Amino acid sequence: MAKSKSIYVCSECGYESAKWYGKCPGCGEWNTMNEEVPVVASAGTASRSRGISRAVAVKDVVFEDEQRYHTGLGELDRVLGGGIVKGSIVLLGGDPGIGKSTILLQVCQFIGETCTILYVSGEESVRQIKLRADRLGVTSENLLLLSETHLENVLEQINAIRPDIVIVDSIQTMNSELTQSSPGSITQVRECTNALMHTAKDMEIPILLVGHVNKDGAIAGPKVLEHIVDAVLFFEGDRNMSYRILRAVKNRYGSTNEIGVFEMRDTGLCEVPNPSMMLLSGRPKNVSGSCVACIMEGTRPILAEVQGLVTPTCFGNPRRMSTGFDYNRMSLLLAVLEKRAGYFFSNQDAFLNVIGGLRLDEPAADLTVSLALVSSLKDVPVSQSVIAFGEVGLAGEIRAVSHAMERVKEAARLGFQRIILPQHNMKALMGLSLAGVELIPVRNVREAFEASLG
């Protein structure tokens, strides 16, 4: 019997090498080369098991009008692009205890009214899943439970039962007999996902996978795992807090900018249909360093409170700390405020925080962050009725942002009476009349500070 020869595979990019490297030659990451045993298969095994594929003209491809399963959770449907597509494979990741298994069981209750669901768990026994289902009120008769870690047995059950939807919790616990490496290894995760992907496409069965995350917050396993699946969803938020944010990182059937907001309760995850109201709840009154931003998450405008704190430093180099906003972007804005507006932060510690665990990635939050920092520096509060959005350039100018109409309407709906926005966005708002709302166009940061801080 020939001795199996091991190879080294990069966990980030999948680069394979016959010897170990400290730095991956493919992606340049350090300490990512892991020893694996390659898969040895006889020639033609794959083609015999799946048959030979034939090319089909696009005009000859027919399908039903309804290609999606609605989950019963509007926020989840929004993130998925309207529901679960038939034959798709979705990867759901997040920190332990964030609510991945909880939301999937809740989906089973709604979909189970009309469809058959096979719930495969490699981490819990059938009795443990039943206890959690009773707590969440999941009593669907079409929900079938299977506690199994061998991929071949799972595929056999799928072929025998032919369910409408399959849930695998989690992909890191699955192992195939064709691969000699241990469960959870790079090779096992890749091969198991490939086998499930072929099953989903051939049988037109959507498969939902739960993925573990590593210490860096990325999904454990090879990076190619995210390329195989059709959609990658991430649960964000602190598990010690009640609110959760579901974000689409990749979606072949919808937008990747949409988010869903949920609240964790004793009965499971509940939708938050108005995230802006949730993020602004508990906002302090007449306190300096607080301002409200309006950002776009997909097609939805969301209002979030930004808090800044500026205090004299007792160190040679002032401290800078940012939560929910890019640290380098914050440093850039502080430099613009010093050079173009005359507000000096060189002897001040500056701290920034976005309330609610939301992360502000788009440039429209620049003006809000600047107002919060200057408000704390001068110790002058921004009025409760003021909201601001706009991109700040290096010359101190306020540049136009997209979706100005949607931002203004959302701010007016939540009761804001003074909206500070870029001068160049006023052309798109010509003819807009909102009772009790004053639009204040500004061209640079000085005009914005005069309009908001007097």
N, C-alpha and C positions, 0 to 999 in steps of 0.2 A: 504494500500500500504506500503510495507516494505521500510524503510529508507536505501538509498544507503550508503554503508560504503566505505570511502576513504582509499587509501593506499599510501605509499611513495615509489617513484621509483627514483633510481640513474640515473642521466643524462649521466654518463660516461659508466657504465657497465650494466645498466638495473636491478640492484638488487632491489627486492621488499621487503617491510617491512610493518608491521601493525602500527609501530610507527616511529617517526622522529628521525634521528641520525645526529649529527653534522659531524661525520666521517663515510663514507660508510663502512659497514662491508665487502663488497665484494671486492672493489678495493682500499680502503684506502684513497680516495679523500675526501676533506673537502667541506662542503656546497654544495653538489650535490643532496641531497634528496629533491624531489619535490612532492607535494601532487597531486594525480591523483584519478579519479574515475574508478574502473575496468570495463572492458567490460563484460556485461552480455548477453550471447547468449543461445538460447535454444539448447538442445542436438541434435546433428545431423545436425545442420544448415549448417555447412561448407561442410559436405559430400554430402548433398542433392543439394547444389548449384553448386559444382564442379564435382560431380560424384565420383565414386570409382576408384582409380588408380589400374592398373594391372602391375605386373612385366613383363618385356620384356627382352629376351635374347639379349646380345650385338650384336650377329651376325645377328639378325633380324632387327636391327635399320638401316634404310636407310635414306639418305639425299642427297640433290643436291650437285653438285660439288662446286658451288658458294654460299657461306654462308655469304658474307659480302657486305655491301653497301659502296661504296666509297663516301667520303664527298666532293670531289673537292678541298680539302686543303691537300696537301701532308704532311705537318707537323702534322696535326690532325690525318691523317691515320697512320702515323708513331707511334704516341703515343698510338693509339688504337690497334696497332698490325696488321694493314692492312685494317682497315675499321670497320664499325659497324656490329656486328654479329647478325643474325636473332634470335629473341627471347631473346636477352640480355637486361639488364637494367643497364644504365650508369648514374652515379652521377657526376655532374659537380659543383664544389665549387670554391669560391673565394671571395675576398673583394667586397663591393659595388662599381660599376662603373669600374670594371676591364675588362669587356667585355664578360661576360657569355652569356647574351641574344643576344649580337651582333653576336658572332660566330655561334650560333645556327640558327639565321635567315639567315646568309650567307650560311650555309649548306643547308637550305631549297631551295635556289635558284638552286643549282646544282642537288640535289637529286630529286627536284620537276619536273625535266624534264622527268623522267620515273616513278616516284613513287608518291603515294598520302601521304600527310603529314597532321597530325592533330596537330596544335599548340594550347595548352591549357594554358591560362594565368590567374592566380589568382590575379595579381597585376595591370594589365593594361586592359583597355577596347579594344574592337576590333578596334575602331577608332585610339586609341593611337598606337597600334601595326602597323596599316596601315601607319601612319606617319613615324614611324621608318623604316618600310620596304621600303618606297619610298626613304628615305635618303640613304639606303644601296643598292638601285637598285634591290630589290627583287620583281619580278613581276610574279612569277610562278602561273599558273592557277590551279595547283594541291595542292596548299597550302590552307588548311582550318583553319580558326581562330575560337577559342571558348574562351569566357571569362566566367569562371565558377570556383567556389570554392568547390562545393559539389561533393564529390567523386562518389556518386551513379549516378549523372547526367553525369559525365565524362565517367564512365564505360558504361553507356547506349549508349552514342554517339559512343564510340569505337566499341561496338557490332553492332550498326546500320550502321556505315560508313565502318568499317573494313579497316582502313588505313594501309599503309605499314610501317609507322613510326609514333610514338607519342612523342611529346615534352611537358613536364609539367614544367611550370615556375611560381612558384616554389613549391616544395613539402611541404614547411612550411605553405603555404596558403591553402592547401587542408584540408577538414574536412569531417568526415564520420558521418552519423546520428546514427550509431550503437555505437558510443563512445560519452560519455556525457561531455568530457573535451573540453576546448577551442581550436581553431585552433592554430597550432604551438606548442602545448604541446607535451610531450614525447610520450604519448599514441597515440595521433592523428597521429603524424609523423610515428610511427612504424606501426600502423594498415593500414594507407593509402599506405605506401610503400609495405607492404605485399600483399595488394589487387592488386596493380599494377604489382607486381612481378608475381603473379599467372596469371594475364591476359596476361602478356608478354610471359610466358612459354606455356600457353594453346593455344594461338592464333598465336604463332611464330611471334610476333610483337615486334621489338626493341623499348624500351621506354627510352628517355633521360630525366633525372631529373635535375633541377637546385636546388642547396642547398645553403642556407644562412650560413654564418659563424658567430661565436660569437666573443667576444672581444679577446680571446686567439688565434684566427685564425683557430680553428677547426670547422668542420661542425656542425651547431646547431642541437640539437636533441640527441637521444640516440646513444651510440657508436655502438649498434647493427645495426643501419642503414647502416653503411659501410660494415657490414658482409652480409647483405641481397643482396646488389647489386653485379653485376658481375665486374664492373670497377669503380674506383674512380679517377677522374681527378681534379687537382688543378691548378687554375690560380695564378701565382706568379708575383710579380713586383709592383712597385709604380704606382698608377693610375695617378700621376702627370707627369710620364715619358711615353715615347711613346712605349717602348719595353715591351712585355709580354712573360712570360715563362709558357708553359703548361706542367705539369708533371703528370705522372701516378703514383699514390700511390698504387693502387691495380688494377690488370688486369688478369682475368682468361683466357684471350685469347691472351695474348702477354706479352712482357717484361715490368717490372715495372721501368726500368732504363732509358727508352727513354724520351726525352723532345722535345717539339716543341717551336719554337721561332716565335713570331709575332710582328708586329709593328702596333700600333693604328694610323690610319689616318682619315681624314674627311669622307672617303668612307667606313670605316670599318677596320677590321683587315686584314693585308696583311702578307703573309708568308715571312720569312727571311731564304732563302735556305742556306746561308753561315753564320752561327752564329759567327764563329771565326773572320771573317772579320769585322763584326759589333762590336764585343767586343773589338777588337784592334784598332778601328778607334779613332782618336784623341789622340793616345798615345804620351806623351811628349818625346822629344829627349834630350839625354845627361843630364838626371835628375837622381839623386841618389834615391834609394829606389824603383825602378820599375823593375819588372821581369815578364816574361811570363811563364805560366804553361800550360800543356797539360793534360786534364782530359778526361776520357771516360764517356759518357752519353749513356748507352746502347751499341749499336754498332757504335756510332759516336764519333770520337775524336773532342774535342772542345778546342780551345786555348783561354785563358783568362788572362788579365793583373792583377797582384797582386802588390799593392802599400803598402810600409811600411814607417813609419815615426818614427824616434827615436830622442828625444830631452832631454836635461837635465831637471830633475824634480826640482820643488821648494817645494815639499812636503816631509814629512818623508817617506811615502810609495809611490813608483812610480805608475803611472796609467797604466792600461792595457785595451785596447779597440780593439775589433775585429768585423768586419762586413763582412759576407759572409764566414767566417772561424770559426771553433770551438774555443771558448775562452780557454778552458782547453788544447786543443792541442797546441795552441799558447804558453801558459805558459810552457808546457813541452818542446817545441823547444827552448825557451829562456833559460831554465835550461841546456839543452844539449849544447847550444852554449857557455855558461859560463864555464861549467865543462870540455868539450872536446875540445873546440876550442880557449878558452881564450878571448872571447869577452864578456865584462861585461856590463850587462843591469840593475844592481841592483840600480843604481842612475840615470836611464833614464826612461822617459815615452815612452811607445811603443804603436803605433797605426797601425792597419792593415785594409786594405780595398780591396775587390774584385770588380773590375769595371764591371758595367753592370747589377748589381743585381743578379749575379750568385752566387751559394753557392757551395764551394769546400768541398766535403764530403770524398773523397777517399784519402788514404795516399800518393798517387803519388804527391800531391801538397806540401809535407813537404819541399822538397829541394828548391822549388821556394820561399816559404815563408821565409825560412832561408836566402836565397840570398838577398831578398828584405830588410830584417831587418838589415843584416850586411852591405849592400850597403848604407843604410841610416845612420847607426852608423859611418861608415868610411867616409861618404860623397863622395863615389866613385861610379859613375854610372856603371851599367851593360850595356854592348854593345847592341845596337839595334838588332844585328844579333844573339844573344845568346838566347836559350831557354833551360829550365832545367826541369827534372822530376825525381822523386825517393822518396822512403820512408826513413826517418831518424830514426835510432834506438837510444836507450838510450846510447849506447856506441859510438855514433857519426858515425856509419857505414851507408853506403848508400845501402839499400836493393832493390832487384829486384821488378819490378811491372809488371802487366799483360799488354798484347796488346802493347808491345814495338814497333812492326813493324808498326802498324797503327798510333801510335803517331809520329814516325819518318817521315813517309810519309806525314802526315798532316802538320808537321812543315816545311818540305822541299817544299811542295806545296805553302805555304804562304811566302816563301822567306827567311827563317832562315838558316844561313850558319854554325852555330856552335851549336851542340846539346849535352848538358851535361846529361849523363844518367848513371845508375848503371853499374858497371863492370860486374855483373852477367847476364845482359841482352844482352851482346855482343854475346853470343853463339847463340841466336835466330836470330841475324842479320848477321850471317856469309853469305857472298856472296852478300849482298845488296850493290849496287853501285848507289849513287846519285851524279850527277854532281854538283860540287861546295859546297857540304855539308860535314862538318867534324864532325865525331862522337868522343866525348871525354868521355871515360869511367872513372869513379871515384869510389874509394872504401870508402872514408870517407868525412866528411864535409870540412876538411882542403884542400884536393885536389880539391874539387868543388870550394872553394873560390879562390884558386890560379889560376884555369882555367878561372874563370869568372871575377875576380877583379884584377888579376895580382899580 
